[in-house]
């Protein structure tokens, strides 16, 4: 029980931006590798952000300062900190309790970005998402929606990588593209807020990105696949062997085969990726990156 309490307090400090330097990087690395802990962390980040927004909306209409003999009196800073920190710890505690009642959290774009680009170097110079092949046109509506979700998952990974690298220019561009694709004409959405404030603290942008991902839950499987394919392509570009050693690659490629709906070009790309990932040997990096790009292009058509 004592260990759980210490875990809650450490994660609360991370969410509250009270952890810096090497300790923060160590904690993020741990979260990238631990399914259960990351599930609690991501869920709590989203819940805390929702509470903050609800509180802000409640205070916006009538913001009347309290007056006393000494004039306006702000709340004691210590009280505010205690309330915020207590809320975080409470949410974390609920997360630990509910963790076993729901499936493991999806391999979301934020976590995949951490694994594909562990040094937070950002997107390689000239990096571009492969253009959709157009092969999804004419398919049933569900298949077309799957293709859009694959593309969105890939773009969310790129956005997460840009956010972690503090690349405000790429962050703004990618958030704008995604917002136009997923929420045309909408305002105050998580993606629009990222676009409008690309220089906000990394943790705040990450929380918004998690919210944007959660809104696409109705297309979870193709979204995960698109995110994994783009993260894998980035990992191949950086010759990051560790990314492919978690036992996930085979399952994701099987998912890609199912999503291909028998399309010969997509199935050929899956075969190329499998061949470039020989078991027990170093991946053939150039072939792997090219194959992943082709597969992403076919499935996001």
N, C-alpha and C positions, 0 to 999 in steps of 0.2 A: 504493500500500500504506500509505503514511504517513497518507493521508486516511482510509482505512478504520479504521486504528488509532485516530485521533482521534475518528471517529464512534462507535466502540465505547466509548471512554472517556467521551464525553459522555452517551451513552444509559445507560451503567452508572451514572453520577452521578445521572441523573434517576431511575432505578429505585431507587437507594439513598437517595433523598430528600436528596441533597447539592446540589441546584440549587434556588434560591429566586428570588422576585421576578420582574423582567422577563425574565431569561434563561430561567426555567422556562416562562413564558407564551409566549415566542418559540419554544421547542422544541416545546411542545404544539401551537402553531399550525402549525409545520412538519410535525409528524406527522399532523395532520388533513388536510393537503394532499398528502402523499407516500405513495402506496400501499405501495411496497416497504419504506420505513423503518418505517411503522406496522406492517406485517406482522411484521417482526423484533422490534419493541418489544413488541407484544401477545403474541407467542409466547413471548418471553423472560420477560415478567412472569408468565405462567401457569406456565412451567416452574420459575421461581425460587420461586414460592409453593408449588408441589408439593414441591420439595426441602426448603423450610423446614418444611412440615407433616410430611414423612417423618422429618426429623431430630428434630422435637419428639416424635413418637410413639416413636422409638427411645430417647430419653433419659428418657421419662416413667416407665417401670416401675422402674428401679433407678438412682436418682439419688444415687450415693455420692460425696461430695466426696473429692478426693485430699488426703492428709495428709502433711506433712513436718515437719521440725523446727520450722518456723515456723507450724504449723497449716495450716488450709485455704488453698490457693493457687488463686486464680482464673486462668484463662488470660489471657495478655497481651492487652490490648485491641487492640494493633497487629496481633497475629496474627489475631484474629477479623476485624478489618476487612479485612486482606489476603485471607483466605480468602473472605469474602463478596464482596468486589469482584472477586477473581480468578474466582469462579464466575460472576458476572454477565457479565464480559467473555468468558469461555469460551462461555457460552450464546449471547451475542450473535454471537460468531464462527461458531458452528454455525448460527445463524439466517441469517447472510449466505450461508453455503455452501448451505443447503437451500432458500433463498428461490426460486431458479429452478426447483426441482423440483416445486413445488406451485402450484395456482392461487392467484391473488391473494386475500388474506383477505377474508372477507365484510364488507360495510359494517355492522359490528357496532354495537350500541347506544351504546357509549362514544364511538366516533368520530362517529357521527351526532349525538349530543348536543353534541359540541364544535362541529360545523358549524352546527347549528340554533340554538344558544345560545352564540355565541362569547364573549360578555361574562360568561358564568356568572351570569346574573341569576336563574336558577331558573324554576320553573313559574309562569305568570301566575296572579294571584289568582283563585280559583274554578275553576281549570282541572280539567276532568274528561275521562276517556276516554269516547268515545261508547259508549253501551250497545249490545251486540250485537243485531242485528235478529231473530235467531232463525231466519233463512232457511236455515241449515245443517242444521237438524233434518230428519231424514228422508233426508238424503243418505247416500251410502256412507260407511263408517267412515273411509276415508282422507280424504274431504272434511271430515268433522267434526274430525279431527285437524289438518288444515290450518288450519281456522278457529281452533282453540285456539292454534296456533303464531302466527298473525297477531296475536291478542290478546296473547300473551306477548311478542312482539317490540315491540309498542307500549308495553307496560308497562315493559319493560326500558329503553327510551329515556327514559321519564319518570323511572325510578329513576336512570339515569345523569345526567340533568339535575339532579335533586335532590342527588345526591352531589357533583357539581361545585360546586353553589351552597352547600354546607355546610348544607343544610336538613335537619337531623336528624329533625324531626317527619315530613316527607314521606318521607324515606328509610326510616324505620322502618315507616310505614304501607304503602308500596309493596312493600317487601321482604317484609312479612308476607303481603300479598295474593298475591304471586307464589309465595311458598313454599307457601301453602295450596293454590294451584292446581296447581303443578308437582310439589311434593314433600309431599303430605299425610301428616302423621304422622311424617315423617322428621326427624332431628336432625343437627346438625353439617354440614349442607349449606352451600354458599356463601351462598345466600339467607338461610338461617336465621342464619348468622353475621353477615350485614349487619344483619338485624333486631335481633339481640341487642346489637350494638355499632355503632349508627348514628353515633356520635361518634368512631369510629376515624379515623386519618389517611386523607385522600382517596385517596392512592395504594394503600393497603391495600384500601379498599372497591372501588376500581376493579379491582384484580386479582381480587377475589372475583367481581365482576360479570362479568368476562371468563370466569371459570371456569364460572359459571352459564350463560352463553351457549353455551359450548363443549359443554355437556351436552345441548343441544338440536340437535345437528348432524344428527340424522336427519330434521329438518324444516327444513333450512336455507333453502330457497327461500321458504316462507311466513313464516318468522321474519324474514328480511331484508325482505320486503315490508311486514310489519306495522311493523317498526322504521322503515323509510323513510317510510311513510305518516304515522306519528305525528311523526317529526322534521320532515317537510314541513309538517304542520299547525302545529307550533310556529313554524317559519320563516315561514309565511304570517301567523300572528298577529303576529309581530314585523316583518313587511314586510322580510324578509331576502332580497333579490334574489340575493345571492351563492350561496345554497344551491341555487338552481335553474339555475345556470350551469355545472354540471359535466358535462352531457350524459347524466345518469343518468335523469332524469325519464321520458323516452320509454320506455326499457326497462322501468322499474318499472311504468308504466301498462300496457304490453303484458303483463307478468306478471300484473297484476291482472285483465286481461281473460281470460286463460287460467284463472286460479283462480276466476273467477266462475261457471264451469260453465254458461254460458248464462243466468244469472239476470238478468232484465230490469232490476231495480232497481240491481244492482251495475254493469251495463254502462252504464246511464244516468248513474251517478255518475262512472264513468271518463270519459264524454263531457263531463260538466260540468267536470271537472278539466282536461281537455285544452283546452277552450275558454277556461278562465281563465288558461292559460299560453300566450298568443300568442307565436310566435317573433319575437324581435327587439323585443318591446314589454314594457312594465311589466306584471307580472301583475295581474289584477283580484283584489285581496287578499281581500275579503270572500267573493266567490264561490268563490275557491280554497280558503279555509279551510273553508267550509261543504261544498264538494264532497268534500274529503279526509275530513272527518268522516263524511259519508254513506257514502263508499266503505269506510272503516275499519269502520263499523258493519255494513255488509252482509257484508264478507268475514270478520269475526270472529264471525258469527252461529253 
